[in-house]
Amino acid sequence: MNYVWSNWSGWVKAWPKSIAEPASEEELAAIVQEAEAPVRVAGTGHSFTPLVETAGTIVTLRHIAGVIDHDPTAFTARIKAGTTVRDLGPMLFDRGLGLANQGDIDRQALAGAVGTGTHGTGGGLGSISAAVAGFRLVTADGGIVNANRDENPDVFDAGRVSMGSLGIMSEITMQCRPAYALEETGGAMPVAEVLSRVEELRDANRHFEFFWFPYADLAIVKILAETDKQPKPRRRRAEDELSRDDRIFITACETTRYAPFLRGPLQKYLTSGSGRYSSGSLTDPGRVRWSHEAFPSDRNVRFNEMEYAVPADRGPDCIREVAAHMRKCGVNFLFPLEFRYVGADDAWLSPFYKRDSVTISVHQYHRQPYEELFAGVEAIFARYEGRPHWGKLHTLEARELSKLYPRWDDFQAVRRRLDPKKKLLNPYLKRLFGEF
Ligand SMILES: Cc1cc2nc3c(=O)[nH]c(=O)nc-3n(C[C@H](O)[C@H](O)[C@H](O)COP(=O)(O)OP(=O)(O)OC[C@H]3O[C@@H](n4cnc5c(N)ncnc54)[C@H](O)[C@@H]3O)c2cc1C
């Protein structure tokens, strides 16, 4: 039987011999032991890179989901690895807990988000992987390894961001915090002003980020602040349920595909709908939500994306250069840039390893080619010592990556020890790790 697996953007496709859906850790271990290589574990396929692509076996943990238990004093929770971040929110909330930070969407499996160093924004806040306190890993030979700061600490340091290359996480212990509410404010601000005030805005707000359409003189600032105000419930759209704004944006994308000269005016128009930002201004006075409902946006207009993490203090210069390049390179695009802060951590392959960072994301509508656009901005990121998001498009391989990650060799040693036969490596990961 032929199976087809596709990622969210539709640009990565795989035709594995089998797709396995174990319902327990024991079943998972038996499957990994017997399965035809390369064995790749999928979350919900939201990575843009071919991390999951295989002609062998794809394993999904969608039946290994739910919270196992929690510690109300330490604010930790043991979570089955296939739980989606969306399902996890209410489960933690019912236990009086919330994740310290989240990214733009919550469709990912927890282990998928952890596996690539998925992050949100916040000067002092780390990525989702940085909040991992421990995990259970099913290794290529079907063995089980417990890893945390005390037990197998090298597997813990290597495994928190490891793209399913050390084994398959069956369970993750997350360091959470007491449940909390967030109030969203924001609006349009002149780009020059945002760029001159980024550090002040970062330090004054738990979560600060901005979006910038490179042809616009205004950026859209988004701020989430912790509040004691009473949160309102949020109606979540079903996957692919388009909002009015989504429809307008798709129309703009399709229009500029055929009429590129309209992208400047359209980018200005799309920015102008936001209202001016002034400190404490509300985008919508109803926007006080519990954290798990406040973080995620619905991203229903499909795109491909490149994102690099650069040293935090170089972020403003880097985004200025990226935007200038995009305006003059002649490639057609419409989507905005996104600028976020992420705190340093100590996972060996984390893009934020020992470095407070700014992440800059470049998006391209999924029906337009991205290669030339991304190649141009990638050269700029390289000059800023950028480290790529593992789930987003980039062209780096072992030779370049080993220079960006001080613990690269230590990571490879742990990986080779746990998977000496390279059963978990697909051709893409072999290139990434320099294994041939
Ligand atoms: C619309 C959209 C918005 C996004 N927003 C953000 C954002 O705000 N911030 C950000 O940082 N990223 C963002 N991303 C990227 C996304 O969070 C990452 O690519 C994430 O890894 C996807 O999770 P997933 O569950 O889809 O995993 P997949 O893409 O399916 O897999 C990701 C990696 O995790 C591994 N993996 C999955 N399950 C396990 C397991 N049980 N054990 C070990 N390894 C495992 C896989 O093998 C693979 O290497 C976004 C992506 C999209 C499409």
The ligand as a Gaussian input file, in Angstrom:
#p B3LYP/6-31G(d) Opt

LIG

0 1
 C        1.987000      28.298000      10.459000
 C        3.236000      28.012000      11.239000
 C        3.576000      28.809000      12.313000
 C        4.735000      28.551000      13.041000
 N        5.048000      29.367000      14.089000
 C        6.190000      29.160000      14.770000
 C        6.561000      30.000000      15.854000
 O        5.839000      30.923000      16.214000
 N        7.743000      29.767000      16.459000
 C        8.585000      28.772000      16.072000
 O        9.653000      28.630000      16.642000
 N        8.232000      27.929000      15.080000
 C        7.071000      28.106000      14.433000
 N        6.720000      27.256000      13.417000
 C        7.589000      26.085000      13.159000
 C        7.082000      24.883000      13.960000
 O        6.781000      25.229000      15.287000
 C        8.177000      23.809000      14.027000
 O        8.598000      23.470000      12.751000
 C        7.727000      22.587000      14.815000
 O        8.808000      21.703000      14.908000
 C        6.560000      21.868000      14.166000
 O        6.026000      20.912000      15.058000
 P        5.269000      19.639000      14.504000
 O        4.528000      18.996000      15.622000
 O        4.512000      19.963000      13.309000
 O        6.518000      18.694000      14.185000
 P        7.054000      18.162000      12.794000
 O        7.299000      19.280000      11.879000
 O        6.178000      17.064000      12.337000
 O        8.451000      17.576000      13.301000
 C        9.447000      18.461000      13.771000
 C       10.633000      17.670000      14.315000
 O       10.297000      17.114000      15.573000
 C       10.603000      15.716000      15.573000
 N        9.666000      15.029000      16.442000
 C        8.318000      14.999000      16.354000
 N        7.820000      14.193000      17.327000
 C        8.885000      13.719000      18.029000
 C        9.022000      12.825000      19.129000
 N        7.970000      12.241000      19.717000
 N       10.265000      12.580000      19.592000
 C       11.360000      13.142000      19.026000
 N       11.282000      13.970000      17.967000
 C       10.058000      14.274000      17.487000
 C       10.438000      15.314000      14.105000
 O       11.135000      14.125000      13.805000
 C       11.034000      16.505000      13.392000
 O       12.422000      16.397000      13.323000
 C        5.571000      27.463000      12.687000
 C        5.222000      26.651000      11.605000
 C        4.062000      26.918000      10.882000
 C        3.702000      26.038000       9.721000

